[in-house]
Structure formats: structure tokens, C-alpha cells
Amino acid sequence: MAKGDIVRGGNNIGGSNYNSNYGSNDSNLIDKCTANYNKASYAGSEDIIAKLPFGFRDIFPTEASERTRIEEVIREEFRLWGYGEVKTPIVEYTRNISEGVGKNWENKLINFFDVDGKLVSLRADMTIPIARLTGMRIRKSQLPVRFCYFANCFRQSELQKGIKRVYNQAGLELIGSCGFMSDTEVILILINLLKKLEISDYKIGLGHIDVVEGLFSWIGLDSMEREYLKKRLILKDFVSIEEFLKTKDGKKSATFLELIKPRPGLKDTENLVSEVDDTRAQSGFSYVKKVYETLKELGFCDFIIIDFGILRDFEYYTGLLFEVYSLGVIDILGSGGRYDGLIKKFGLDTPATGFALDIDLLHKSISNCKLSTFKNERKLLVFSESENYPEVVRISENIRKEGVCVELVFSHDIGLQKFREVEDVVTDVSKVALRKNYKFAAIIKSNLKDVVFVDVVNKKIETRKLELFVKEIKEHIG
């Protein structure tokens, strides 16, 4: 947006000319801004842009309710492990975010200037805001702390169809614990979540940044070569990696290529790592082995693979890395790892680990039949033949007291006419119920004493006494 631009058809005033004079008593400036505001506010409908900016979308009630239920399952699991929810502002100083994400992210942040002239960005993830919060607000004596969050994060991207710029995330951070059991804890929580969400076709890949860096040293890569291979690993561009390594030691390159392949257990990987004469790589593998064997003892090794090809494009990771994959979903469902040096940048020198899950992809990975278990099935569409609307509202309230969602529809809403045959009314109400994704409907008769209960899916119709129907409502739609 250029300086002084007006967003027409809305009530936003843009431009640094106005911002730079924030709080000014200049009456001419105020009058000018007021005039522009009025012009923008009352602009004709021809100025409305009838679409969203690329990378954003609207979510309708059915999907929203499914996503809310997914978040409720996640939130409850977090609570059971002692994680407390935190909320941070949607914006952070760009300099703070850049400290964590690194130079490769300079074009991935959505930036703008604040009224004081400082550059700010929409948060790109939640780890950095929580690291900043911890560094500013937590004392050593309070550690360890367990935080969780549910938030939207925003990332810039090129103008391309299908690329999103908002990421709806749920995640946690375990701060102040450096042992391998803290990493094991967050992975256990992740496994529990996926199980409770009934996602059965998943795998969690375990890697370690020390193994990757140790392999780089062992092969003898310089700094530029390391950066090149890191980018290729992040992109999973194994063809380019193999081509690049042709110029290096053949045996070492072959070992490297084998180690970055995902494997279901430790045996083959351990044999390969034994060939690597590098202390850092050996140490990283030993750490992964401790985590894996603990998970195996707890009966979860079937969900785990060893994958030293994992590398994230956030520069704050310092140790264990992991990613979650699901059959039928191209992108990873979530990722996490250890970041022991990040919080120190904000004042408190303490280790940390955590993960984030993508709610969009979780929702996508759950099949439609299983998604029905996350919906509120106790829903009832109510239509009344009586025009005694206050009484109809009271009846609906009595049903709601039983924990049932009630949506009222009226004859003028669905085009019903008076004095129609019962069969016709049932047909029309059933059509509305199906369109609104309701399995059950109730037609309150004009005498306010009887009700026609309709099982829309199974096409069953039953007439009951209204008072008894309300008392037994859970039996009907439970």
C-alpha cells in the first residue's frame, strides 16, 4: 500500500503520513483524515473486493465445530500433563522474531511499521513468543514450567494457488528441563493425542541435529557446503544431495545417504553410525537411542521411525528433532524438538523442548466417518405449527436444559404454508434438517401437546406427547 492510500469500502486509513503525526493537534490534518475516513466508509458497493487476500479462507460451522472438538481433545490432554495455556500478542518486533528464525526467514514474515516507526511482524510461530514471554516474565526459581497454546500464526509466501499464509496451531513447550525424559514426555503426549483423535496411520520420525552436523564435519564440508546441504535436507531434495556428494569421499557419502533414510528401528542405524568417526554424531545418536528405548519399553516403538534426514528451517533447534507423518496427507501434521539456546536471547538461560501441530492437517487426516465422533450429535431441528412463539421458545429451552442443541425454524424461513398435510410438512422439515446436517427433527403440533419426532437418516416418524418427549429427549437422540 502506498503512502496516503485509503482502503475504500471499509474504515481503515492507511499511510505513514497519518501515522507519523499520531497524536498531533493539527486541525487541518484531523479534518483531512476525517474526510478521508467518511469517504472510505460510505464508498459504494462497486468498490468492495468480493474475495479474500490469497492464503486465507473462511470456515463454516460444520468444519468449525469439528476443529473445536479436535482442540478440546488436545486441550484436555495438555491439562492432564500439567500444561497451562498462555496467550501472546499476534505481533512481535521483527528483530525478536528474526533472532529465532534466522536469515532464511527474512522473506517469510508479514511485516509492517507500527505507529512509532518500529518494524513489527505477525508471529510466524509460537515458540519465539513463548521464549520471549519466558525470558521476560519467568524466574529461575519457577522452573520448570509447562506452557501450551492454541493460536494462528502467519507466514508470507509467493502468490500461488493453494498456498496458505495462516497456520492454526496447537502446541506445548516444556521449559527448564534438559534431560532426555523431557523430550520423551512431549513425544508421549503427542502419541496420546494422535490416539485419542483416532489417527491410526501415523509415524513419528526422530532425528537429531548433532548427528547431521557431525556427519557434515566427518565428510569435511565447509560452511557454504553445509548451508547448501541443510537447505536440500529441509526441502527433502535427495536427488540434489546425492548429486552433490558425488564430489566427496565415496564411502562416507554412501554412509551419509543411508543414514538420512527413514528406518523402523535402531539396529541398522546403529551399525551405520558406528562407522562415523565423529564425537558429536555419536553423542546425538546416543540421545536418540535413549528416547527410542524408553518409548519401546512403554510399548510405542511401532509408531516411531529413525530419520536423521529431518532438519527444520527454524535455526533455534539444538538437539532432538521430530516430525509427524500421516498416510494420505502430503505435509507433516506437526513437528518439534529441543531449543536450548533460544530463551537466553530474551534474558533467561534455560533449556526447552516442545512441538506444534497443524489443526488444518489434523482435521484433514481424520476420515469423515471418524469426524462424526467429534461432532455434537445431540442436535435437534424444531419446527412449530403453533404461532404461540413464546411457548415454543420455552419448550426449546427445556430441551436445551437436557444438553441438546436446538435450532428453531419457522414457516416463513422454509416456505411452509399453513394447513398442509402432515406428510408434506414432515417431508419439507426433513429436507431442511438434511441440508443443515441434522439427524433429528421435531414438529410441535398446533395444540402444543403433541410432537412428531423424525429420525431423518433412518426415515422413521413417531408421534409422542410433548411433555414426555422432552423428559425422554436423550433416549430419542442419544
Secondary structure, DSSP 8 states (H G I E B T S, - for coil): --TT-B-TTSS-B--HHHHHTTT---HHHHHHHHHHHHHHHT--GGG---S--TT-----HHHHHHHHHHHHHHHHHHHHTT-EE----SEEEHHHHHHHH-GGGTTTS-EEE-TTS-EEEE-S-SHHHHHHHHHHH--GGG-SEEEEEEEEEE----S-TT--SEEEEEEEEEES--SHHHHHHHHHHHHHHHHHTT--SEEEEEEEHHHHHHHHHHHT--HHHHHHHHHHHHTT-HHHHHHHHTTS-HHHHHHHHHHTS-BSSSHHHHHHHTT---HHHHHHHHHHHHHHHHHHHTT-GGGEEE-TT---S-TT--SEEEEEEETTEEEEEEEEEE-TTTGGGGT----EEEEEEEHHHHHHHS-HHHHGGGS---EEEEEES---HHHHHHHHHHHHTTT-EEEEE-HHHHT--TT--HHHHHHHHHHHHHHTT-SEEEEE-TTSSEEEEEETTTTEEEEEEHHHHHHTHHHHH-
